[in-house]
């Protein structure tokens, strides 16, 4: 198998089909949201409990929130509402975030299936279409989901086993009221079992990551069912058709891509941070609004890099899959393949 040729082909196809980056932006896993934690120091007002003055009678989260809102409102000269209103707002924000994550997860499954189908079209030199990719992804959504769900079942079982272990060893040891020896024995037993579960999960994770890309292509490109696709990918691995070697190659590629992304992104962050700092120093706090567009630029650059790499990775795996399935093509690639029946 010409792995360097596959990588070169994948890169060239990715550059020629930038429209597929839209699918690549959503494909390839869960969407992450970055959060920042702001910490501020406070001085001791001198009470015996180490609490600021006036906080001694606060006994519940609602009282603490209301106290904080009152003090912040005094400093800002405005009313910030009641604790009940803020709890409703926080609950709505959490629910909204949960819905957004579920929607992005569902969209990601469709995007992944569509991108796999469209990368075959791109490799074969045929016209690609984002809309066709979305249609294919939505049509095959259940099949792509089923492949991922079946691969996740071993991890769900191990999680359940971990909870059972916690309930059998950990909790009884802590609430039994026994001596130090009994507690230690229970915790040591729990630790050993959890360590074993962790090792098994690690081994299964490697196997799943090796099989997943090939199984998805059996499902999307060859129209096979989820269970059959997983069995076929396992047969490909056992037959030593290059699946494990391709996985190792892509591990190295992912490391190189991460370093390249850092080289491209870090200077952008430094330059934008310098511009914002200079602007604030010259114009005062009124220039703090520049933080928002600076963060937007960083997000857009990162999203573009992620979209390009996801498209490249999927193209490489599709090229490898077609060459593995049709070895007589050799180094010529899959240009003569017929369109997938989807």
C-alpha positions as CSV (number, residue, x, y, z in Angstrom):
1,X,0.0,0.0,0.0
2,X,1.4,3.4,-1.0
3,X,0.6,5.3,2.1
4,X,2.6,8.4,1.1
5,X,0.6,8.4,-2.2
6,X,-2.6,8.2,-0.3
7,X,-1.6,11.2,1.9
8,X,-0.6,13.2,-1.1
9,X,-3.8,12.4,-2.9
10,X,-5.8,13.3,0.2
11,X,-4.1,16.7,0.5
12,X,-4.6,17.6,-3.2
13,X,-8.3,16.6,-3.1
14,X,-8.8,18.6,0.1
15,X,-7.3,21.7,-1.5
16,X,-9.4,21.3,-4.7
17,X,-12.7,20.8,-2.9
18,X,-12.8,23.5,-0.3
19,X,-16.6,23.4,-0.4
20,X,-16.4,20.1,1.5
21,X,-14.8,21.9,4.4
22,X,-18.3,22.9,5.4
23,X,-19.1,19.2,6.0
24,X,-15.7,18.8,7.6
25,X,-16.4,21.5,10.1
26,X,-19.3,19.5,11.6
27,X,-18.0,16.0,11.0
28,X,-15.5,13.9,13.0
29,X,-16.8,13.9,16.5
30,X,-18.4,16.0,19.2
31,X,-18.4,19.8,19.2
32,X,-16.5,21.4,22.1
33,X,-17.2,24.7,23.7
34,X,-14.4,26.6,25.4
35,X,-15.0,28.2,28.7
36,X,-12.9,30.6,30.8
37,X,-12.9,30.8,34.6
38,X,-12.4,34.2,36.1
39,X,-11.1,34.3,39.6
40,X,-10.7,37.4,41.7
41,X,-9.0,37.7,45.1
42,X,-10.8,39.3,48.1
43,X,-9.4,40.6,51.3
44,X,-10.5,39.4,54.7
45,X,-12.8,41.9,56.4
46,X,-11.7,40.7,59.8
47,X,-14.5,38.5,61.0
48,X,-13.7,35.3,62.7
49,X,-14.9,33.0,60.0
50,X,-12.8,34.6,57.2
51,X,-16.0,35.8,55.5
52,X,-16.6,39.3,54.2
53,X,-18.6,41.5,56.4
54,X,-22.3,40.9,56.2
55,X,-22.0,37.3,54.9
56,X,-22.1,35.6,58.3
57,X,-25.9,35.0,58.1
58,X,-25.8,33.5,54.6
59,X,-26.8,29.8,54.8
60,X,-28.0,28.8,51.3
61,X,-26.9,29.2,47.7
62,X,-29.9,31.4,47.0
63,X,-29.0,33.7,49.9
64,X,-25.4,33.8,48.7
65,X,-26.5,34.6,45.2
66,X,-28.9,37.3,46.3
67,X,-26.2,38.9,48.6
68,X,-23.8,38.9,45.6
69,X,-26.4,40.5,43.3
70,X,-27.1,43.2,45.9
71,X,-23.5,44.1,46.4
72,X,-22.8,44.1,42.6
73,X,-25.9,46.2,42.1
74,X,-24.7,48.8,44.6
75,X,-21.4,49.1,42.9
76,X,-22.9,49.4,39.4
77,X,-25.8,51.6,40.5
78,X,-28.4,49.3,39.0
79,X,-30.7,46.5,40.1
80,X,-29.6,43.1,39.1
81,X,-32.9,41.3,40.0
82,X,-33.6,38.6,42.5
83,X,-31.9,35.2,43.0
84,X,-35.0,33.4,41.8
85,X,-34.9,35.2,38.5
86,X,-31.2,34.3,38.1
87,X,-31.8,30.6,38.9
88,X,-34.5,30.6,36.2
89,X,-32.0,32.2,33.8
90,X,-29.3,29.7,34.6
91,X,-31.6,26.8,34.2
92,X,-32.7,28.1,30.8
93,X,-29.1,28.7,29.8
94,X,-28.1,25.1,30.8
95,X,-31.1,23.7,28.9
96,X,-30.3,25.8,25.8
97,X,-26.7,24.6,25.9
98,X,-27.8,21.0,26.2
99,X,-30.2,21.3,23.2
100,X,-27.4,23.0,21.2
101,X,-25.0,20.1,22.0
102,X,-27.6,17.5,21.0
103,X,-28.3,19.3,17.8
104,X,-24.6,19.6,16.9
105,X,-24.1,16.0,17.7
106,X,-26.9,14.9,15.4
107,X,-25.7,17.3,12.7
108,X,-22.2,15.9,13.1
109,X,-23.4,12.4,12.4
110,X,-25.1,13.5,9.2
111,X,-22.0,15.5,8.1
112,X,-19.7,12.6,8.7
113,X,-21.8,10.3,6.5
114,X,-22.1,12.9,3.8
115,X,-18.5,13.8,3.8
116,X,-17.4,10.1,3.4
117,X,-19.7,9.8,0.3
118,X,-18.5,13.1,-1.2
119,X,-14.8,12.4,-0.7
120,X,-15.2,9.3,-2.9
121,X,-16.7,11.5,-5.6
122,X,-13.9,14.0,-5.2
123,X,-11.2,11.3,-5.3
124,X,-12.7,9.9,-8.5
125,X,-12.6,13.4,-10.1
126,X,-16.4,13.9,-10.2
127,X,-18.2,17.0,-9.1
128,X,-18.9,17.4,-5.4
129,X,-21.8,19.1,-3.7
130,X,-22.3,20.1,-0.1
131,X,-26.1,19.8,-0.5
132,X,-25.7,16.3,-1.9
133,X,-23.5,15.5,1.1
134,X,-26.2,16.7,3.5
135,X,-28.8,14.7,1.7
136,X,-26.7,11.5,1.8
137,X,-25.8,12.1,5.4
138,X,-29.4,12.6,6.5
139,X,-30.5,9.5,4.5
140,X,-27.8,7.4,6.1
141,X,-28.0,9.0,9.6
142,X,-29.4,5.9,11.3
143,X,-26.7,3.6,9.8
144,X,-23.8,5.9,10.8
145,X,-25.3,6.3,14.3
146,X,-25.8,2.6,14.6
147,X,-22.1,1.9,13.8
148,X,-21.1,4.4,16.5
149,X,-23.6,3.1,19.0
150,X,-22.4,-0.5,18.6
151,X,-18.8,0.6,19.1
152,X,-19.8,2.5,22.2
153,X,-21.6,-0.5,23.8
154,X,-18.4,-2.0,25.3
155,X,-17.6,1.3,27.0
156,X,-21.1,1.6,28.3
157,X,-20.8,-1.8,29.8
158,X,-17.5,-1.0,31.4
159,X,-19.0,2.2,32.9
160,X,-21.8,0.2,34.4
161,X,-19.2,-2.3,35.8
162,X,-17.3,0.6,37.3
163,X,-20.4,1.9,39.0
164,X,-21.1,-1.6,40.3
165,X,-17.5,-1.8,41.6
166,X,-17.9,1.6,43.3
167,X,-21.1,0.4,45.0
168,X,-19.7,-3.0,46.0
169,X,-16.3,-1.9,47.3
170,X,-16.2,1.8,47.8
171,X,-19.5,2.9,49.3
172,X,-19.8,0.0,51.9
173,X,-16.2,0.6,53.0
174,X,-16.9,4.3,53.7
175,X,-20.3,3.9,55.5
176,X,-19.7,0.7,57.3
177,X,-18.0,2.4,60.3
178,X,-15.3,-0.3,60.3
179,X,-11.8,0.3,61.2
180,X,-9.0,1.8,59.1
181,X,-8.0,-1.7,57.9
182,X,-11.5,-2.5,56.6
183,X,-11.8,0.9,54.8
184,X,-8.3,0.6,53.3
185,X,-9.0,-3.0,52.1
186,X,-12.2,-1.9,50.4
187,X,-10.7,1.1,48.7
188,X,-7.7,-0.9,47.5
189,X,-10.0,-3.6,46.1
190,X,-12.0,-0.9,44.4
191,X,-8.8,0.7,43.0
192,X,-7.5,-2.6,41.6
193,X,-10.8,-3.4,39.9
194,X,-11.2,0.1,38.4
195,X,-7.6,-0.1,37.2
196,X,-8.3,-3.3,35.4
197,X,-11.4,-1.8,33.9
198,X,-9.4,1.2,32.7
199,X,-6.8,-1.1,31.0
200,X,-9.6,-3.0,29.3
201,X,-11.2,0.3,28.2
202,X,-7.9,1.5,26.8
203,X,-7.4,-1.7,24.8
204,X,-10.9,-1.6,23.5
205,X,-10.5,2.1,22.6
206,X,-7.5,1.3,20.4
207,X,-9.3,-1.5,18.6
208,X,-12.4,0.7,18.1
209,X,-10.3,3.6,16.7
210,X,-8.7,1.2,14.3
211,X,-11.9,-0.3,13.0
212,X,-14.2,2.7,13.1
213,X,-13.2,4.5,9.9
214,X,-13.2,1.3,7.8
215,X,-16.6,0.2,9.3
216,X,-18.2,3.6,8.5
217,X,-17.1,3.2,4.9
218,X,-18.5,-0.3,4.6
219,X,-21.7,1.2,5.8
220,X,-21.8,4.4,3.7
221,X,-20.0,3.5,0.5
222,X,-21.0,-0.2,0.2
223,X,-24.5,0.2,1.8
224,X,-24.0,-2.5,4.4
225,X,-25.7,-2.7,7.7
226,X,-24.0,-1.5,10.9
227,X,-23.3,-5.0,12.4
228,X,-22.1,-6.4,9.1
229,X,-19.9,-3.3,8.6
230,X,-18.2,-3.9,11.9
231,X,-17.7,-7.6,11.2
232,X,-16.2,-6.7,7.8
233,X,-13.8,-4.2,9.2
234,X,-12.7,-6.8,11.8
235,X,-12.1,-9.3,8.9
236,X,-10.1,-6.6,7.1
237,X,-8.0,-6.1,10.2
238,X,-7.4,-9.9,10.7
239,X,-6.6,-10.3,7.0
240,X,-3.7,-7.8,7.4
241,X,-5.0,-5.6,4.6
242,X,-3.2,-2.5,6.0
243,X,-5.9,-1.2,8.3
244,X,-3.6,-1.1,11.4
245,X,-0.8,0.4,9.4
246,X,-3.1,3.1,8.1
247,X,-4.2,3.9,11.6
248,X,-0.6,4.3,12.8
249,X,0.1,6.5,9.8
250,X,-2.9,8.7,10.7
251,X,-1.7,8.9,14.3
252,X,1.5,10.4,13.2
253,X,-0.3,12.7,10.8
254,X,-2.6,13.9,13.6
255,X,0.4,14.8,15.7
256,X,2.0,16.7,12.9
257,X,-1.3,18.4,12.1
258,X,-1.6,19.5,15.8
259,X,1.8,21.0,15.7
260,X,1.1,22.8,12.5
261,X,-2.1,24.2,13.8
262,X,-0.3,25.5,16.9
263,X,2.3,27.1,14.7
264,X,-0.4,28.9,12.7
265,X,-2.8,29.7,15.6
266,X,-0.4,30.9,18.3
267,X,1.0,33.9,16.3
268,X,-2.6,34.9,15.6
269,X,-3.4,34.9,19.3
270,X,-0.2,36.8,20.2
271,X,-0.8,39.5,17.6
272,X,-4.5,39.9,18.5
273,X,-3.6,40.0,22.2
274,X,-0.9,42.7,21.6
275,X,-3.4,44.8,19.5
276,X,-6.0,44.6,22.2
277,X,-3.5,45.4,25.0
278,X,-2.1,48.4,23.1
279,X,-5.6,49.7,22.3
280,X,-6.7,49.4,26.0
281,X,-3.5,51.1,27.2
282,X,-4.1,54.0,24.8
283,X,-7.9,54.3,24.9
284,X,-8.7,53.0,28.4
285,X,-11.5,50.6,29.3
286,X,-13.7,51.8,26.5
287,X,-11.5,49.7,24.1
288,X,-12.3,46.5,25.9
289,X,-14.9,45.8,23.3
290,X,-12.0,44.7,21.0
291,X,-11.8,41.5,23.0
292,X,-15.0,40.2,21.3
293,X,-13.9,40.5,17.7
294,X,-10.4,39.2,18.7
295,X,-12.0,36.0,20.1
296,X,-14.2,35.7,17.0
297,X,-11.1,35.8,14.8
298,X,-9.4,33.2,16.9
299,X,-12.5,31.0,16.7
300,X,-12.8,31.4,12.9
301,X,-9.2,30.5,12.3
302,X,-9.4,27.5,14.6
303,X,-12.7,26.4,13.0
304,X,-11.1,26.7,9.5
305,X,-8.1,24.6,10.5
306,X,-10.4,22.0,12.0
307,X,-12.6,21.8,8.9
308,X,-9.6,21.4,6.6
309,X,-8.1,18.7,8.6
310,X,-11.3,16.8,9.1
311,X,-11.9,16.9,5.3
312,X,-8.3,15.7,4.7
313,X,-8.6,12.9,7.2
314,X,-11.8,11.6,5.8
315,X,-10.4,11.9,2.2
316,X,-7.4,9.9,3.2
317,X,-9.4,7.1,4.8
318,X,-11.7,6.9,1.8
319,X,-8.8,6.7,-0.6
320,X,-7.3,3.9,1.5
321,X,-10.6,2.1,1.7
322,X,-11.1,2.1,-2.0
323,X,-7.6,0.9,-2.7
324,X,-8.0,-1.8,-0.1
325,X,-11.2,-3.0,-1.6
326,X,-9.8,-2.8,-5.2
327,X,-6.1,-3.7,-4.9
328,X,-5.8,-4.1,-8.7
329,X,-6.0,-0.3,-9.0
330,X,-2.5,-0.2,-7.3
331,X,-1.0,3.3,-7.2
332,X,-3.5,4.6,-9.8
333,X,-6.1,5.3,-7.1
334,X,-9.9,4.8,-7.4
335,X,-10.5,7.1,-10.3
336,X,-12.3,4.4,-12.3
337,X,-14.7,3.4,-9.4
338,X,-18.4,3.7,-10.0
339,X,-20.4,6.0,-7.8
340,X,-21.5,4.5,-4.5
341,X,-25.1,3.2,-4.4
342,X,-26.6,5.2,-1.6
